[in-house]
Amino acid sequence: MTTTAPTGTAHGQHRWYVAREHLRPTRFGEPAIAGVVWAVRPTIGNGADRRIIGGPSYFTSRTKALAYAHRQARLTYGTPRNRKAHQ
């Protein structure tokens, strides 16, 4: 399913970057994954001009991080059904 931004918006420029990040340094004797969490960062721009525009939101699972990113995208751009009504 392909989704596009409604007419008159910064077409696809506002996105949410989901990645694993170290929340704290790993302590001696811990596995390398001990201080890692999923982070969602809002970004804006295209290609090399992409910039982070806000602080991260941390989650314990990838599923929760992706759900949050999708919710934020729906709040910004609407649902596919809403977009068709505005075009």
Backbone as ProteinMPNN parsed JSONL, in Angstrom:
{"seq_chain_A": "MTTTAPTGTAHGQHRWYVAREHLRPTRFGEPAIAGVVWAVRPTIGNGADRRIIGGPSYFTSRTKALAYAHRQARLTYGTPRNRKAHQ", "coords_chain_A": {"N_chain_A": [[0.847, -1.182, 0.0], [0.689, 2.102, -0.941], [1.176, 5.284, 0.379], [0.435, 8.718, 0.216], [1.111, 12.189, 0.81], [-1.376, 14.72, 1.495], [-2.531, 17.195, -0.896], [-0.827, 20.305, -0.912], [0.745, 20.013, 1.344], [3.951, 19.52, 2.941], [5.179, 17.457, 1.013], [5.713, 14.341, 1.975], [7.924, 15.043, 3.491], [8.023, 15.201, 6.253], [8.892, 12.875, 8.534], [9.223, 9.904, 10.602], [11.855, 8.572, 12.242], [12.834, 5.389, 13.025], [14.832, 3.571, 15.146], [17.364, 1.513, 16.725], [18.92, 2.433, 19.724], [21.594, 3.208, 21.985], [20.803, 3.641, 25.263], [22.245, 4.02, 27.51], [25.72, 3.689, 28.446], [27.228, 0.461, 27.998], [27.751, -1.681, 30.709], [30.495, -3.256, 32.484], [30.684, -6.697, 31.943], [28.062, -6.974, 31.088], [25.815, -7.992, 28.464], [26.159, -6.822, 25.053], [23.765, -5.755, 24.197], [22.376, -4.769, 26.357], [21.889, -2.04, 27.185], [20.256, -1.041, 25.178], [17.564, 0.453, 23.409], [14.474, 1.032, 21.589], [14.145, 3.853, 19.572], [12.262, 6.675, 18.509], [12.481, 9.245, 16.288], [11.473, 12.444, 15.223], [11.76, 13.718, 11.933], [12.611, 16.023, 9.279], [12.64, 17.001, 5.855], [14.383, 16.082, 2.79], [16.357, 13.442, 1.488], [19.806, 14.17, 1.65], [19.382, 16.485, 3.044], [17.869, 15.94, 5.266], [16.794, 16.511, 8.561], [16.863, 16.227, 12.128], [14.14, 17.096, 14.116], [13.13, 17.082, 16.648], [13.049, 15.773, 20.027], [13.861, 12.369, 21.03], [11.555, 9.604, 21.37], [11.308, 6.93, 23.523], [11.08, 3.354, 23.405], [10.299, 0.0, 24.468], [9.945, -2.095, 22.735], [10.073, -3.022, 19.257], [7.648, -3.14, 17.907], [5.963, -1.424, 19.405], [7.302, 0.991, 18.975], [7.077, 1.333, 16.172], [4.287, 1.463, 15.961], [3.791, 3.869, 17.321], [5.15, 5.677, 15.6], [3.594, 5.381, 13.274], [1.114, 6.315, 14.23], [1.756, 9.019, 14.691], [2.282, 9.842, 12.072], [-0.259, 9.502, 10.933], [-1.664, 11.436, 12.407], [-0.463, 13.727, 11.419], [-0.667, 13.604, 8.544], [-3.132, 12.431, 8.05], [-5.569, 9.814, 7.321], [-5.639, 7.377, 4.605], [-8.285, 7.431, 3.636], [-9.224, 9.951, 4.519], [-7.511, 11.61, 3.078], [-8.302, 11.288, 0.412], [-10.722, 12.615, 0.374], [-9.906, 15.257, 0.558], [-8.585, 15.844, -1.782]], "CA_chain_A": [[0.0, 0.0, 0.0], [1.445, 3.334, -1.017], [0.453, 6.431, 0.906], [1.028, 10.008, -0.145], [0.622, 13.321, 1.6], [-2.406, 15.487, 0.794], [-2.096, 18.358, -1.646], [-0.581, 21.484, -0.106], [1.608, 19.743, 2.49], [5.356, 19.252, 2.608], [4.953, 16.11, 0.527], [6.6, 13.293, 2.425], [9.13, 15.55, 4.119], [7.975, 14.972, 7.704], [8.888, 11.441, 8.784], [9.651, 9.479, 11.931], [12.964, 7.635, 12.104], [12.796, 4.37, 14.074], [16.126, 2.881, 15.191], [17.825, 1.08, 18.046], [19.947, 3.328, 20.249], [22.081, 2.943, 23.342], [20.28, 4.585, 26.233], [23.35, 4.238, 28.447], [26.865, 2.839, 28.096], [27.197, -0.913, 28.493], [28.613, -1.887, 31.878], [31.355, -4.436, 32.427], [30.021, -7.968, 32.191], [26.739, -7.009, 30.474], [25.815, -8.212, 27.02], [26.188, -5.578, 24.284], [22.402, -5.278, 23.958], [21.757, -4.432, 27.644], [21.421, -0.654, 27.278], [19.687, -0.646, 23.892], [16.107, 0.604, 23.323], [13.998, 1.544, 20.308], [13.908, 5.298, 19.625], [11.562, 7.273, 17.372], [12.864, 10.659, 16.185], [10.836, 13.142, 14.104], [12.696, 14.36, 11.012], [12.009, 16.764, 8.168], [13.556, 17.199, 4.743], [14.546, 14.977, 1.853], [17.718, 13.054, 1.162], [20.903, 14.64, 2.494], [18.909, 17.638, 3.821], [17.017, 15.482, 6.367], [17.243, 16.987, 9.875], [16.066, 15.839, 13.289], [13.463, 18.312, 14.578], [12.607, 16.93, 18.003], [13.684, 14.769, 20.869], [13.406, 10.998, 20.803], [10.624, 8.894, 22.244], [11.9, 5.61, 23.695], [10.156, 2.237, 23.562], [10.971, -1.256, 24.785], [9.816, -3.054, 21.632], [9.984, -2.467, 17.904], [6.225, -3.024, 17.586], [5.45, -0.199, 20.022], [7.944, 2.135, 18.312], [6.457, 1.493, 14.859], [2.904, 1.907, 16.163], [3.866, 5.295, 17.654], [5.517, 6.396, 14.383], [2.421, 5.378, 12.395], [0.113, 7.228, 14.812], [2.192, 10.391, 14.448], [2.089, 10.101, 10.648], [-1.7, 9.674, 10.709], [-2.061, 12.733, 12.953], [0.071, 14.776, 10.552], [-1.128, 13.516, 7.162], [-4.466, 11.858, 7.945], [-5.648, 8.442, 6.82], [-5.891, 7.378, 3.159], [-9.681, 7.812, 3.385], [-9.324, 11.404, 4.687], [-6.762, 12.287, 2.026], [-9.099, 11.264, -0.821], [-11.761, 13.64, 0.503], [-9.308, 16.584, 0.436], [-7.948, 16.051, -3.084]], "C_chain_A": [[0.887, 1.239, 0.0], [0.593, 4.467, -0.477], [1.185, 7.697, 0.523], [0.408, 11.095, 0.711], [-0.451, 14.065, 0.808], [-1.81, 16.692, 0.083], [-1.899, 19.544, -0.709], [0.273, 21.24, 1.125], [3.041, 19.559, 2.005], [5.426, 17.771, 2.256], [6.033, 15.123, 0.969], [7.852, 13.768, 3.131], [9.167, 15.27, 5.618], [7.842, 13.473, 7.937], [9.387, 11.148, 10.182], [10.649, 8.344, 11.751], [12.958, 6.689, 13.292], [14.112, 3.597, 14.025], [16.427, 2.433, 16.612], [18.963, 1.996, 18.474], [20.371, 2.877, 21.637], [21.553, 4.036, 24.262], [21.353, 4.952, 27.253], [24.515, 3.371, 28.003], [26.72, 1.443, 28.698], [28.187, -1.057, 29.641], [29.418, -3.166, 31.73], [30.559, -5.691, 32.777], [28.628, -8.077, 31.587], [26.857, -7.383, 28.997], [25.721, -6.869, 26.294], [24.804, -4.965, 24.095], [21.721, -4.75, 25.219], [21.199, -3.015, 27.7], [20.761, -0.14, 26.028], [18.16, -0.6, 23.969], [15.75, 1.063, 21.909], [13.666, 3.025, 20.484], [13.198, 5.748, 18.357], [11.888, 8.76, 17.388], [12.141, 11.304, 15.008], [11.9, 13.84, 13.25], [11.92, 15.119, 9.947], [13.068, 16.969, 7.105], [13.601, 15.974, 3.854], [16.022, 14.707, 1.632], [18.746, 13.546, 2.164], [20.488, 15.825, 3.372], [18.042, 17.244, 5.011], [17.619, 15.903, 7.699], [16.294, 16.496, 10.963], [15.457, 17.104, 13.874], [12.907, 18.194, 15.987], [13.352, 15.859, 18.763], [13.125, 13.385, 20.618], [12.338, 10.565, 21.798], [11.137, 7.467, 22.311], [10.84, 4.552, 23.96], [10.949, 0.961, 23.81], [10.883, -2.264, 23.655], [9.689, -2.322, 20.298], [8.524, -2.236, 17.511], [5.637, -1.733, 18.145], [6.031, 1.039, 19.354], [7.309, 2.388, 16.945], [5.014, 1.972, 14.972], [2.865, 3.4, 16.482], [4.184, 6.123, 16.409], [4.334, 6.47, 13.412], [1.322, 6.302, 12.914], [0.477, 8.682, 14.531], [2.008, 10.764, 12.98], [0.611, 10.312, 10.328], [-2.197, 11.004, 11.254], [-1.619, 13.874, 12.045], [-0.591, 14.776, 9.182], [-2.538, 12.978, 6.999], [-4.407, 10.429, 7.457], [-5.862, 8.482, 5.32], [-7.308, 7.807, 2.817], [-9.837, 9.33, 3.506], [-8.623, 12.137, 3.556], [-7.566, 12.341, 0.739], [-10.173, 12.348, -0.793], [-11.199, 15.047, 0.278], [-8.723, 16.861, -0.949], [-8.927, 16.474, -4.142]], "O_chain_A": [[1.747, 1.388, 0.868], [-0.578, 4.596, -0.835], [2.415, 7.736, 0.508], [-0.681, 10.933, 1.261], [-0.436, 14.042, -0.423], [-0.72, 17.151, 0.422], [-2.712, 19.768, 0.189], [0.51, 22.173, 1.892], [3.298, 19.457, 0.805], [5.703, 16.935, 3.116], [7.125, 15.083, 0.403], [8.765, 12.973, 3.352], [10.247, 15.118, 6.188], [6.827, 12.867, 7.592], [9.909, 12.028, 10.866], [10.331, 7.298, 11.185], [13.065, 7.126, 14.438], [14.468, 3.034, 12.99], [15.825, 2.91, 17.574], [19.859, 2.298, 17.686], [19.605, 2.246, 22.366], [21.828, 5.218, 24.056], [21.362, 6.06, 27.789], [24.319, 2.411, 27.257], [26.154, 1.278, 29.779], [29.328, -0.603, 29.548], [29.066, -4.049, 30.948], [29.851, -5.732, 33.784], [28.058, -9.168, 31.57], [27.878, -7.12, 28.362], [25.251, -5.886, 26.868], [24.694, -3.763, 23.855], [20.571, -4.317, 25.143], [20.106, -2.821, 28.231], [20.701, 1.072, 25.818], [17.535, -1.504, 24.524], [16.628, 1.436, 21.13], [12.983, 3.403, 21.436], [13.494, 5.264, 17.264], [11.612, 9.455, 18.365], [12.185, 10.77, 13.9], [12.818, 14.47, 13.775], [10.729, 14.887, 9.74], [14.253, 17.097, 7.413], [12.95, 14.964, 4.122], [16.836, 15.629, 1.594], [18.587, 13.369, 3.371], [21.176, 16.137, 4.344], [17.525, 18.119, 5.705], [18.805, 15.684, 7.947], [15.089, 16.367, 10.748], [16.167, 18.083, 14.106], [12.268, 19.128, 16.473], [14.178, 15.134, 18.209], [12.039, 13.241, 20.057], [12.238, 11.089, 22.907], [11.38, 6.849, 21.275], [9.843, 4.8, 24.638], [12.111, 0.847, 23.419], [11.673, -3.207, 23.618], [9.259, -1.17, 20.231], [8.206, -1.244, 16.854], [4.903, -1.028, 17.452], [5.327, 2.035, 19.183], [7.032, 3.536, 16.597], [4.566, 2.793, 14.172], [2.005, 4.119, 15.974], [3.56, 7.16, 16.183], [4.103, 7.511, 12.797], [0.671, 6.995, 12.132], [-0.385, 9.485, 14.176], [1.618, 11.891, 12.677], [0.263, 11.196, 9.545], [-3.055, 11.641, 10.642], [-2.323, 14.876, 11.916], [-1.03, 15.822, 8.704], [-3.096, 13.061, 5.905], [-3.328, 9.891, 7.207], [-6.235, 9.529, 4.793], [-7.518, 8.48, 1.809], [-10.514, 9.94, 2.679], [-9.097, 13.185, 3.117], [-7.518, 13.348, 0.033], [-10.494, 12.932, -1.828], [-11.932, 15.939, -0.149], [-8.397, 18.008, -1.256], [-8.54, 16.686, -5.291]]}, "name": "protein", "num_of_chains": 1, "seq": "MTTTAPTGTAHGQHRWYVAREHLRPTRFGEPAIAGVVWAVRPTIGNGADRRIIGGPSYFTSRTKALAYAHRQARLTYGTPRNRKAHQ"}
